[in-house]
């Protein structure tokens, strides 16, 4: 189908039109409610339909186009569910398209009246962690599942003595019988509080409270009571409405985990880009947002990762920044390229094996990452900086080999 | 990568393993927490990777396989967010896979203790509509957006006088300034209640309450106060946790709209099948679930639609059926094939143009659909039945031409 015609169908279906002319569709109503095509740019031609089911007009080439649509704000209102139903709803199933990806959304200021955004964001997280002018360096409890509360707390003790700023539950860890949530929080926070009393450094731990709403409220309150400073949500599965509700209630930052993100983004021709996605979740109140990291163990390109990190840091309505959480296959090695690309240290840098498998132990692993970021900030190469910093030197020798 | 090895990585990443052996991963812990590969069947070979980003082992063919994994229930607990994080989480981004689709999930009985499922389901909906032994026949307010409350009520008046059982808001319609929710409910319910008082027939109207949780509660209560009998949620955007919360509170059925479903399913090699999806939403409490219809205006094949309808009707834990909502390009014409395939009338049959554009008017449109279903139930062809039924005859003549 000619792209102009297909875009008109998309705009119509997602506003006041339907596949057959109906009596109530007056000129006045269309003027008030129809979505408009702002621009359309043909960007290429492909040989075969990308996704199945599209109705093809015989002998017509299959064209790709970049389309900007404009909806009257009043159709949607300041309502994230309705916004998604409008810009990411039935349109993916429309038969003139053999591929459709939402690249970005511009959300009007009116949303700010209902959605207050990240309650803590970057500055709130920094002040709770007491970490400034460098990334918050973190890790994940491993194995992901199976540890008891006492084993978890023992691991936390080792990790905080090694100098980590931030630790998180794996997203698979919830409230299993072998590691009940309440007991895990109690044991872990005992260790964290004791260390804080002794040293003044209170490590942030993101407890995964994901589940039903009453349970999440109860778990949040329990985390708070034990002196915890962060809760984690599996955003896609907890959902927008419950996340916004938790955000209005929470007294600690929300660590937003995007597991399931591959469904939304892994196909080049379906779903949405992180640029659009992260705006929705910042409005819903996520303080931290997972973005993947460069040279990760997943499938995402470095360019895409960098775009995601920058997106979280770009102001919306003059603020609303979320702290990007860089993780997956990270170690000291990616610090300079990451810093060069984003020109900021406002991020969480989460390493698993990249810290705990350091040949001289976890504390050396933490120091190697701190040193790498210091090198990056000072504009030095890792090799140069490693001449004076033994832990970084060891990391380069060890992980450099593992990764090559 | 050999599929056996890739499946092991998937099982490991989504349970107790990680990409590097960690100290706490004892044999005892693995025994308790590791996911197991139950079966693996190679089903074919493809020439090129389906999705980008996969790491390919040189010269190895790209194989497709059907894999069954088994997780210990205790890893997850009766928690839908954690279930999704486990079976539909990070695994989509794993680099050994150039495509990954969740085909089905078997959910253990333990979930029934927390998730009570559809509160009204098929029997509750039938008794509210007072429609038995045939589908509940419905339509959607069109244009989707732009009408005022009075215009909407006027359209409802016409539709219920024409004999419809069920009417729904479009999923784009929320609480816009030109059609405030409260006023729309009031105006529409005045018409519905008046008609019910006069005739004894109370038409079910699904009001789209999607939005933030407090707003949804308030809107639910308002619908109830005005005598309404159904609320609608955009499931994917309201989210699982908020839907479950609404379900525990609601005093009317939840009409579950799946807009955005294309993201989850349109790619053949990414996301999930409806068989898995509908179980999650039935557990969360959706009473009605959109399934598309055969010969629809979207991209889905008839086989896939039929599987979806049957999935909603298949008992889970001995019950939990949701009423399938068949819609998109439906008119009298699809009734016999639909009935033949699903052998049930326990469904909502929602027609837009397929009823309102009937050449003899909306009432004739409704009768033509009722007649078509009666023909289907009696095992007669539409052409045969049309000899005695003028409205069906006209529908065949009119829509038959439009669709050919």
Interface residues (C-beta under 8 A of the other chain):
Chain A: X14 X15 X16 X17 X18 X19 X20 X22 X24 X25 X29 X30 X32 X33 X51 X52 X53 X54 X74 X75 X76 X77 X79 X80 X81 X82 X84 X85 X86 X88 X89 X90 X91 X92 X93 X94 X95 X100 X114 X142 X143 X144 X145 X146 X147 X151 X155 X171 X172 X174 X175 X176 X177 X178 X210 X211 X212 X213 X214 X215 X216 X234 X236 X237 X238 X239 X240 X241 X242 X243 X244 X245 X257 X259 X260 X261 X262 X263 X264 X266 X267 X268 X270 X271 X272 X292 X297 X298 X299 X300 X301 X329 X352 X353 X356 X357
Chain B: X14 X15 X16 X17 X18 X19 X20 X22 X24 X25 X29 X30 X32 X33 X51 X52 X53 X54 X74 X75 X76 X77 X79 X80 X81 X82 X84 X85 X86 X88 X89 X90 X91 X92 X93 X94 X95 X100 X114 X142 X143 X144 X145 X146 X147 X151 X155 X171 X172 X174 X175 X176 X177 X178 X210 X211 X212 X213 X214 X215 X216 X234 X236 X237 X238 X239 X240 X241 X242 X243 X244 X245 X257 X259 X260 X261 X262 X263 X264 X266 X267 X268 X270 X271 X272 X292 X297 X298 X299 X300 X301 X329 X352 X353 X356 X357
